[in-house]
């Protein structure tokens, strides 16, 4: 499957590549594990030349340098901007000491968007994400402001990231009932080593026709193939401050390596292929500090996992979900009644209420 085999992003007419390019590593802000301007542009050009069209960043990635690199690149290549789905995020405070410099209030959203458009040298964003939940701002203020900037033509589609399911559901319901612009996608942490999104957020996304756009699909590089038992990791910018995998994580890493060996591919390609095969529309974000990292990740486009491989990976990575998910079965809520069969499955959870009387 090539990068130009597009999918629609949730319940929308926006067509995007099966993998998004993450630009978090674009730029060399002090303390960040980023790439030079030249390497960042090579990564971006490689992705675009292969048919990729969804490029994702955020206002505070490398202190704004990521957005500027993207803006300068498209300004230097006339005609390319109009054919790219350019996405950024708001929330991060770029003005230390100013309590209104970030967040999701009306003034903060408008100001952050203005600065993002300036750095990216564009009149509009194709997709604008709330980067994190602002618990100090009413969600109706956020959604009304987002609808205003869509109507003004400065943003075309909206999404949430790192936000609780109940807040997202409230925001989406409010938008639909009031005729405001709804959310079309959720950007979430999701990988074989981070599956708790399957408890609440993923079912919400499927119910509402929202795409999932996973960040860190290789879990800080743990699933890249660099991490092996007893081996020292030398080619990882994050290893110094992330630490190593736990024993439970190594069991998943071992299984991914076994599947990769069966298929003659890399662990990274297996992990990304597994993620793309999840229920609903799932568009993982692949990041890279060098062109070869990107090319290695895009090898997942050529990987097809067998049913046996999927079972192996699903079982070894099964997450422990919070209540009430364990009462509802894996991945879906199933109505269960004592002594009855619903959806073709007999109840085994609740025993019959012996000697009881139910009144209607």
VOVOBA-177921 format. One record per residue (C-alpha): residue number from 1; x, y, z. Coordinates in pm, 1 decimal, padded with zeros to 6 digits. Example, Ala and Ser with C-alpha at 12.3 -4.5 7.8 and 13.67 -1.06 7.14 Angstrom:
BEGIN
SITE;1;01230.0;-00450.0;00780.0 $
SITE;2;01367.0;-00106.0;00714.0 $
***
This chain:
BEGIN
SITE;1;00000.0;00000.0;00000.0 $
SITE;2;00164.4;00329.2;-00105.7 $
SITE;3;00143.5;00658.7;00081.4 $
SITE;4;-00090.9;00794.2;-00183.9 $
SITE;5;-00352.5;00529.8;-00103.9 $
SITE;6;-00559.1;00785.3;00085.6 $
SITE;7;-00825.4;00739.2;00352.1 $
SITE;8;-01086.1;00986.4;00470.9 $
SITE;9;-01010.5;01134.4;00810.8 $
SITE;10;-01307.0;01025.9;01017.1 $
SITE;11;-01650.4;01149.3;00917.9 $
SITE;12;-01521.0;01411.6;00677.6 $
SITE;13;-01420.9;01463.0;00317.2 $
SITE;14;-01057.2;01521.7;00409.6 $
SITE;15;-00835.9;01261.5;00240.6 $
SITE;16;-00506.6;01179.4;00407.1 $
SITE;17;-00221.7;00931.6;00370.6 $
SITE;18;-00219.8;00609.6;00577.9 $
SITE;19;00075.7;00749.3;00774.4 $
SITE;20;00113.8;01108.3;00888.7 $
SITE;21;00455.5;01271.2;00916.0 $
SITE;22;00527.0;01408.0;01261.9 $
SITE;23;00744.4;01720.0;01273.0 $
SITE;24;00811.6;01723.0;01646.6 $
SITE;25;01179.0;01653.7;01574.7 $
SITE;26;01215.5;01937.8;01323.7 $
SITE;27;01455.3;02195.6;01465.5 $
SITE;28;01740.7;02206.2;01713.3 $
SITE;29;01596.7;02384.6;02012.8 $
SITE;30;01838.5;02344.8;02309.2 $
SITE;31;01752.8;02035.2;02510.2 $
SITE;32;01541.8;01879.1;02232.6 $
SITE;33;01640.4;01571.3;02032.9 $
SITE;34;01577.7;01736.3;01699.0 $
SITE;35;01707.3;01751.5;01344.3 $
SITE;36;01885.1;02028.1;01160.3 $
SITE;37;01692.2;02243.8;00915.5 $
SITE;38;01859.7;02066.1;00623.5 $
SITE;39;01779.3;01716.2;00752.6 $
SITE;40;01424.9;01818.7;00842.3 $
SITE;41;01367.1;01942.3;00487.6 $
SITE;42;01507.4;01617.9;00344.2 $
SITE;43;01270.1;01414.9;00561.7 $
SITE;44;00975.1;01630.2;00459.3 $
SITE;45;01063.4;01616.6;00088.2 $
SITE;46;01104.8;01237.6;00101.6 $
SITE;47;00763.2;01196.0;00261.7 $
SITE;48;00591.8;01429.0;00013.6 $
SITE;49;00767.0;01278.8;-00290.1 $
SITE;50;00637.4;00936.4;-00192.9 $
SITE;51;00280.1;01065.4;-00194.2 $
SITE;52;00239.4;01155.7;00172.5 $
SITE;53;00017.1;01454.2;00243.7 $
SITE;54;-00052.9;01483.1;00620.8 $
SITE;55;00212.5;01678.3;00813.0 $
SITE;56;00160.7;01731.2;01184.8 $
SITE;57;00329.9;01969.6;01428.0 $
SITE;58;00249.8;02190.3;01730.2 $
SITE;59;00311.7;02549.5;01826.2 $
SITE;60;00570.2;02469.9;02095.4 $
SITE;61;00762.6;02189.7;01921.9 $
SITE;62;01128.1;02298.3;01934.9 $
SITE;63;01000.9;02630.7;02068.0 $
SITE;64;00820.9;02717.9;01744.9 $
SITE;65;01110.8;02621.3;01518.7 $
SITE;66;00922.6;02319.7;01380.4 $
SITE;67;00641.5;02539.3;01249.7 $
SITE;68;00890.5;02785.0;01101.3 $
SITE;69;01081.1;02510.1;00917.9 $
SITE;70;00757.1;02391.3;00761.2 $
SITE;71;00654.3;02742.9;00667.0 $
SITE;72;00989.6;02823.7;00509.1 $
SITE;73;00990.4;02496.7;00313.8 $
SITE;74;00650.3;02551.7;00156.4 $
SITE;75;00727.2;02917.7;00086.6 $
SITE;76;01036.7;02801.0;-00104.1 $
SITE;77;00834.9;02544.0;-00302.2 $
SITE;78;00538.9;02728.9;-00456.7 $
SITE;79;00237.8;02515.1;-00533.6 $
SITE;80;00307.7;02241.6;-00276.5 $
SITE;81;00126.9;02396.4;00020.8 $
SITE;82;-00215.0;02369.7;-00144.9 $
SITE;83;-00175.9;01992.2;-00183.2 $
SITE;84;-00070.2;01920.1;00175.0 $
SITE;85;-00287.7;01866.1;00480.8 $
SITE;86;-00105.3;02088.0;00728.0 $
SITE;87;-00187.9;02036.0;01095.3 $
SITE;88;-00076.8;02207.3;01413.8 $
SITE;89;-00182.9;02222.8;01777.9 $
SITE;90;-00259.0;02489.1;02034.1 $
SITE;91;-00240.6;02486.1;02414.8 $
SITE;92;00130.3;02520.3;02492.9 $
SITE;93;00218.1;02854.3;02651.6 $
SITE;94;00484.7;03029.3;02444.4 $
SITE;95;00492.2;03329.1;02680.4 $
SITE;96;00623.2;03227.4;03025.1 $
SITE;97;00472.1;03438.4;03298.3 $
SITE;98;00156.7;03521.2;03103.2 $
SITE;99;-00133.4;03315.7;03243.0 $
SITE;100;-00326.5;03374.8;02920.8 $
SITE;101;-00038.0;03287.6;02690.2 $
SITE;102;-00161.1;02930.5;02643.9 $
SITE;103;-00456.4;02708.4;02710.5 $
SITE;104;-00792.4;02682.4;02538.3 $
SITE;105;-00966.3;03009.1;02623.7 $
SITE;106;-01098.0;03236.0;02348.1 $
SITE;107;-00818.5;03491.0;02359.6 $
SITE;108;-00548.7;03227.2;02386.8 $
SITE;109;-00678.9;03027.2;02090.0 $
SITE;110;-00702.3;03333.3;01866.5 $
SITE;111;-00355.3;03455.4;01965.4 $
SITE;112;-00193.4;03113.3;01927.9 $
SITE;113;-00348.0;03059.4;01585.6 $
SITE;114;-00226.8;03401.7;01470.9 $
SITE;115;00131.3;03317.0;01570.7 $
SITE;116;00114.3;02968.4;01417.5 $
SITE;117;-00008.1;03103.3;01083.2 $
SITE;118;00267.9;03364.0;01090.6 $
SITE;119;00541.2;03107.5;01155.9 $
SITE;120;00399.3;02866.7;00898.1 $
SITE;121;00354.2;03144.4;00639.8 $
SITE;122;00005.6;03032.7;00545.4 $
SITE;123;-00344.5;03177.8;00559.4 $
SITE;124;-00509.8;02865.2;00698.8 $
SITE;125;-00455.7;02528.5;00864.3 $
SITE;126;-00621.2;02217.8;00729.7 $
SITE;127;-00643.4;02062.3;01076.0 $
SITE;128;-00616.1;02226.8;01418.2 $
SITE;129;-00581.3;02022.1;01735.8 $
SITE;130;-00644.5;02101.4;02099.2 $
SITE;131;-00316.8;01961.7;02236.1 $
SITE;132;-00437.6;01894.7;02587.7 $
SITE;133;-00742.5;01939.5;02806.3 $
SITE;134;-00769.2;02282.5;02964.5 $
SITE;135;-00963.8;02205.4;03280.4 $
SITE;136;-00982.0;02577.2;03368.1 $
SITE;137;-01177.2;02673.0;03055.1 $
SITE;138;-01541.5;02575.1;02989.7 $
SITE;139;-01549.0;02339.4;02694.5 $
SITE;140;-01829.8;02543.2;02534.3 $
SITE;141;-01594.8;02844.4;02517.8 $
SITE;142;-01332.7;02633.5;02342.3 $
SITE;143;-01575.9;02478.6;02095.1 $
SITE;144;-01746.6;02809.0;02012.4 $
SITE;145;-01411.3;02975.2;01947.2 $
SITE;146;-01297.8;02685.3;01728.7 $
SITE;147;-01618.6;02710.5;01529.5 $
SITE;148;-01559.1;03084.1;01484.7 $
SITE;149;-01210.9;03033.8;01338.2 $
SITE;150;-01344.6;02765.3;01104.1 $
SITE;151;-01618.4;02999.7;00983.5 $
SITE;152;-01355.2;03271.4;00937.5 $
SITE;153;-01169.3;03040.5;00697.5 $
SITE;154;-00855.0;03016.3;00911.2 $
SITE;155;-00903.2;02647.9;00997.5 $
SITE;156;-01083.5;02372.4;00805.9 $
SITE;157;-01109.1;02072.4;01040.7 $
SITE;158;-01082.8;02019.0;01416.1 $
SITE;159;-00949.9;01750.7;01648.4 $
SITE;160;-00868.5;01686.1;02014.8 $
SITE;161;-00553.2;01532.6;02160.6 $
SITE;162;-00477.6;01389.1;02505.6 $
SITE;163;-00826.2;01471.6;02632.8 $
SITE;164;-01047.6;01248.5;02850.8 $
SITE;165;-01326.1;01064.4;02670.8 $
SITE;166;-01599.8;01226.2;02879.0 $
SITE;167;-01474.8;01576.0;02793.3 $
SITE;168;-01446.3;01484.0;02425.1 $
SITE;169;-01797.7;01337.7;02425.5 $
SITE;170;-01933.8;01652.5;02589.1 $
SITE;171;-01760.5;01874.3;02333.6 $
SITE;172;-01876.1;01667.4;02036.9 $
SITE;173;-02236.0;01648.4;02156.3 $
SITE;174;-02243.1;02023.1;02217.3 $
SITE;175;-02105.1;02095.0;01870.8 $
SITE;176;-02359.7;01868.1;01701.1 $
SITE;177;-02658.7;02005.0;01894.0 $
SITE;178;-02562.0;02370.0;01842.8 $
SITE;179;-02459.2;02341.0;01479.4 $
SITE;180;-02092.5;02409.4;01550.4 $
SITE;181;-01800.6;02244.2;01372.7 $
SITE;182;-01759.8;01887.5;01506.9 $
SITE;183;-01439.1;01696.8;01575.5 $
SITE;184;-01320.0;01459.8;01302.2 $
SITE;185;-01017.3;01300.2;01471.1 $
SITE;186;-00848.5;01230.5;01803.6 $
SITE;187;-00471.1;01229.8;01842.9 $
SITE;188;-00379.0;00981.9;02115.2 $
SITE;189;-00094.8;00773.3;02251.7 $
SITE;190;-00147.0;00428.1;02102.1 $
SITE;191;00086.4;00136.6;02035.1 $
SITE;192;00139.5;-00226.8;02122.6 $
SITE;193;00289.5;-00097.1;02447.9 $
SITE;194;00016.4;00160.6;02517.3 $
SITE;195;-00332.8;00021.8;02457.1 $
SITE;196;-00540.0;00171.9;02738.6 $
SITE;197;-00696.4;00404.3;02480.1 $
SITE;198;-00907.7;00099.7;02390.7 $
SITE;199;-01104.9;00137.7;02713.6 $
SITE;200;-01295.2;00461.1;02649.2 $
SITE;201;-01145.8;00680.4;02377.8 $
SITE;202;-01125.7;00431.2;02089.5 $
SITE;203;-01489.3;00316.1;02131.3 $
SITE;204;-01597.7;00681.6;02143.9 $
SITE;205;-01406.6;00753.8;01823.8 $
SITE;206;-01567.8;00461.7;01640.2 $
SITE;207;-01915.2;00557.1;01762.7 $
SITE;208;-01874.3;00917.8;01650.3 $
SITE;209;-01694.4;00843.3;01324.6 $
SITE;210;-01371.2;01006.7;01440.8 $
SITE;211;-01033.7;00884.0;01320.5 $
SITE;212;-00756.7;00793.7;01563.2 $
SITE;213;-00418.4;00951.1;01492.0 $
SITE;214;-00168.7;00776.8;01723.3 $
SITE;215;00144.9;00950.0;01846.7 $
SITE;216;00450.5;00755.8;01965.2 $
SITE;217;00339.6;00441.7;01775.3 $
SITE;218;00679.8;00285.3;01853.5 $
SITE;219;00664.3;00381.7;02222.9 $
SITE;220;00973.4;00602.4;02243.6 $
SITE;221;01159.0;00366.6;02011.1 $
SITE;222;01100.8;00056.5;02226.7 $
SITE;223;00932.1;-00114.1;01929.3 $
SITE;224;01183.7;00004.1;01671.7 $
SITE;225;01408.1;-00301.7;01697.6 $
SITE;226;01686.6;-00115.1;01878.7 $
SITE;227;01590.7;-00252.2;02218.5 $
SITE;228;01689.3;-00613.7;02283.3 $
SITE;229;01746.9;-00797.8;02608.3 $
SITE;230;02103.9;-00755.5;02729.4 $
SITE;231;02197.7;-00519.6;02446.8 $
SITE;232;02301.8;-00157.8;02487.0 $
SITE;233;02109.5;00099.9;02287.1 $
SITE;234;02345.5;00343.5;02118.8 $
SITE;235;02136.3;00489.7;01836.1 $
SITE;236;01855.7;00655.0;02026.8 $
SITE;237;01831.4;01019.7;02121.8 $
SITE;238;01574.3;00940.1;02389.7 $
SITE;239;01738.4;00646.4;02563.6 $
SITE;240;01925.6;00871.7;02805.5 $
SITE;241;01611.3;01018.3;02961.8 $
SITE;242;01340.3;00762.7;02879.4 $
SITE;243;01510.2;00464.8;03040.8 $
SITE;244;01472.9;00105.6;02929.0 $
SITE;245;01172.3;-00125.3;02886.1 $
SITE;246;01022.9;-00316.4;03176.6 $
SITE;247;01002.2;-00695.8;03182.2 $
SITE;248;00637.1;-00680.5;03069.9 $
SITE;249;00735.9;-00451.7;02782.8 $
SITE;250;01018.4;-00683.8;02682.7 $
SITE;251;00767.3;-00967.7;02642.8 $
SITE;252;00585.5;-00759.3;02382.7 $
SITE;253;00911.7;-00650.2;02220.8 $
SITE;254;01020.5;-01015.8;02194.1 $
SITE;255;00692.3;-01114.4;02028.5 $
SITE;256;00718.8;-00828.3;01778.1 $
SITE;257;01073.4;-00936.2;01691.4 $
SITE;258;00956.3;-01295.7;01637.9 $
SITE;259;00681.7;-01185.2;01399.6 $
SITE;260;00927.1;-00959.6;01217.0 $
SITE;261;01160.1;-01257.3;01174.9 $
SITE;262;00877.4;-01468.2;01031.7 $
SITE;263;00794.4;-01199.1;00777.6 $
SITE;264;01148.7;-01092.9;00694.7 $
SITE;265;01088.7;-00733.2;00800.2 $
SITE;266;01168.0;-00503.3;01092.4 $
SITE;267;00999.8;-00482.4;01435.2 $
SITE;268;00908.0;-00119.8;01360.5 $
SITE;269;00725.1;-00221.8;01044.1 $
SITE;270;00535.8;-00493.7;01233.7 $
SITE;271;00433.3;-00257.9;01515.1 $
SITE;272;00309.5;00005.6;01269.9 $
SITE;273;00126.8;-00251.2;01055.5 $
SITE;274;-00050.9;-00384.0;01365.1 $
SITE;275;-00161.9;-00034.1;01458.2 $
SITE;276;-00293.8;00045.6;01112.0 $
SITE;277;-00505.6;-00269.1;01123.9 $
SITE;278;-00701.8;-00169.4;01433.6 $
SITE;279;-01076.3;-00112.3;01412.9 $
SITE;280;-01194.3;00213.7;01258.1 $
SITE;281;-00972.7;00463.6;01079.3 $
SITE;282;-00625.1;00471.0;01234.5 $
SITE;283;-00356.1;00698.7;01088.1 $
SITE;284;-00030.5;00664.2;01286.0 $
SITE;285;00215.1;00952.3;01307.2 $
SITE;286;00566.7;00847.7;01210.5 $
SITE;287;00852.7;01067.1;01324.3 $
SITE;288;01215.1;01069.7;01216.6 $
SITE;289;01539.7;01245.8;01295.8 $
SITE;290;01702.4;01117.1;00978.1 $
SITE;291;01572.6;01018.7;00636.0 $
SITE;292;01664.7;00655.4;00690.6 $
SITE;293;01442.4;00648.3;01001.6 $
SITE;294;01147.7;00760.4;00790.2 $
SITE;295;01217.7;00506.6;00518.2 $
SITE;296;01242.4;00227.4;00775.1 $
SITE;297;00903.5;00322.7;00920.2 $
SITE;298;00738.4;00344.4;00579.8 $
SITE;299;00836.7;-00018.9;00519.3 $
SITE;300;00524.8;-00098.5;00723.2 $
SITE;301;00318.9;-00010.2;00415.4 $
SITE;302;00435.1;-00338.4;00259.0 $
SITE;303;00367.1;-00559.0;00563.7 $
SITE;304;00060.7;-00784.0;00588.8 $
SITE;305;00013.1;-00960.2;00921.7 $
SITE;306;-00146.7;-01304.6;00921.6 $
SITE;307;-00433.3;-01394.5;01154.2 $
SITE;308;-00189.7;-01598.1;01364.4 $
SITE;309;00048.5;-01304.7;01393.9 $
SITE;310;-00234.8;-01073.1;01494.6 $
SITE;311;-00350.7;-01315.2;01764.4 $
SITE;312;00003.3;-01343.4;01899.0 $
SITE;313;00047.8;-00967.7;01916.6 $
SITE;314;-00300.0;-00903.2;02056.5 $
SITE;315;-00258.5;-01159.5;02333.7 $
SITE;316;00088.7;-01060.0;02449.1 $
SITE;317;-00005.6;-00689.9;02461.3 $
SITE;318;-00355.4;-00717.0;02612.5 $
SITE;319;-00399.5;-00408.7;02833.4 $
SITE;320;-00545.3;-00386.6;03180.3 $
SITE;321;-00834.7;-00145.8;03143.7 $
SITE;322;-01005.4;00053.0;03416.3 $
SITE;323;-01356.8;-00020.4;03541.9 $
SITE;324;-01611.0;-00059.0;03388.7 $
SITE;325;-01434.4;-00194.4;03079.8 $
SITE;326;-01370.1;-00541.9;03230.8 $
SITE;327;-01746.1;-00586.6;03277.0 $
SITE;328;-01817.3;-00521.4;02910.4 $
SITE;329;-01584.6;-00762.2;02735.7 $
SITE;330;-01290.5;-00683.9;02510.8 $
SITE;331;-01341.5;-00385.9;02279.2 $
SITE;332;-01719.4;-00360.7;02307.6 $
SITE;333;-02000.8;-00332.0;02556.8 $
SITE;334;-02224.6;-00639.3;02550.1 $
SITE;335;-02565.5;-00645.6;02715.2 $
SITE;336;-02584.3;-00941.2;02950.4 $
SITE;337;-02891.0;-01064.0;03127.0 $
SITE;338;-02926.7;-01354.9;03365.2 $
SITE;339;-03003.6;-01677.0;03183.7 $
SITE;340;-03049.8;-01512.2;02844.9 $
SITE;341;-02860.0;-01478.4;02519.9 $
SITE;342;-02790.4;-01139.9;02362.0 $
SITE;343;-02595.0;-01086.7;02039.3 $
SITE;344;-02549.9;-01461.8;02014.4 $
SITE;345;-02357.8;-01493.0;02342.2 $
SITE;346;-02501.8;-01643.2;02662.7 $
SITE;347;-02462.6;-01454.9;02986.9 $
SITE;348;-02197.3;-01590.9;03220.6 $
SITE;349;-02144.3;-01287.7;03441.7 $
SITE;350;-02460.6;-01246.1;03643.2 $
SITE;351;-02639.9;-01549.6;03791.0 $
SITE;352;-03020.2;-01571.7;03780.9 $
SITE;353;-03191.9;-01379.4;04056.5 $
SITE;354;-03339.6;-01681.1;04234.4 $
SITE;355;-03669.6;-01621.1;04400.8 $
SITE;356;-03687.7;-01258.8;04293.9 $
SITE;357;-03976.0;-01073.6;04136.6 $
SITE;358;-03931.1;-00805.5;03876.5 $
SITE;359;-04212.1;-00552.3;03845.8 $
SITE;360;-04277.5;-00334.7;03541.4 $
***
